[in-house]
Amino acid sequence: MASGDKSYCDTNDCKGIASKDKSYCDTNDCKGVASGDKSYCASSLCKGWASKDKSYCDTSDCKGVASGDKSYCSSGQCKAIASKDKPYCP
């Protein structure tokens, strides 16, 4: 997801989000993030990430991913996704 390269992914949901192609997705949250359409979403993280609106979020990692601002993030995974920089990945 950090690199936008679905070849790294083990799951369909990862492939969908990485490639922005909801046809890979198994979950509605994946479909929401992959398509940028929060109407699919069940979770606050999905709504924030899909809409790029951190006001949906209740965690710092969600705020980082939703806004693309790694300064909010507490986890390496968040920093990688927010900054699109895979060296942050554990």
Buried (B, 14 or more C-beta within 10 A) or exposed (E): BBBEEBEBBEEBBBBBBBBEEBEBBEBBBBBBBBBEEBEBBEBBBBBBBBBEEBEBBEBBBBBBBBBBEBEBBEBBBBBBBBBEEBEBBE
